[in-house]
């Protein structure tokens, strides 16, 4: 007589079934982990791609901004150059205007400084340098003339007496006269006269 232990077989089937279910769970969990890992890698790759694209856009925008600023800087430099040219032109025009007025003021100051019994025979202008030739009756008149020019502040000190010569008259109708030549440097407010070569030479002789 053959006996079959059904209870043991049922337990074995249940054990196999439980082991199969545990294996399925491990497989499912492993698959989920793999899927999650792949999703994480994909998301990371996508995020890095987005960051790279954003950096590329930022770099392109910075390059465009650099080009724009370079163009603005170029325009500013051109503006500064034009401004400098205009300032130089204005300064030149002002200098020319003052230079045009200089001869008028020069003659006016010479005529105001001229004492009585003193006559001028020639006036020579060389830039701001002025050489005056004339005649007077006394050395006092010549000294007063030079002093008046220096006191006017329109002539740089000193006004130089180049020479003075006594011209004898006939003793009757023509008195003895003093023929003189003086040299000075004219100066006006806002005009800086160039250095006088004659004054420099004179200073050298004094040394």
Number of C-alpha atoms within 10 A of each C-alpha: 2 4 5 7 8 9 9 10 11 11 11 12 12 12 12 12 12 12 12 12 12 12 12 12 12 12 12 12 12 12 12 12 12 12 12 12 12 12 12 12 12 12 12 12 12 12 12 12 12 12 12 12 12 12 12 12 12 12 12 12 12 12 12 12 12 12 12 12 12 12 12 12 12 12 12 12 12 12 12 12 12 12 12 12 12 12 12 12 12 12 12 12 12 14 14 12 11 15 15 11 12 18 16 10 15 19 13 11 18 19 13 12 18 18 17 11 11 17 14 16 11 10 15 11 15 8 13 21 20 19 18 18 18 18 21 21 18 15 15 11 18 25 12 15 23 24 15 19 23 17 13 13 14 18 24 18 16 14 21 16 16 13 12 16 11 15 13 11 11 9 8 7 7 9 12 16 18 20 22 20 20 19 23 26 25 26 19 18 8 9 14 10 14 12 11 14 10 14 17 11 11 12 10 9 8 7 6
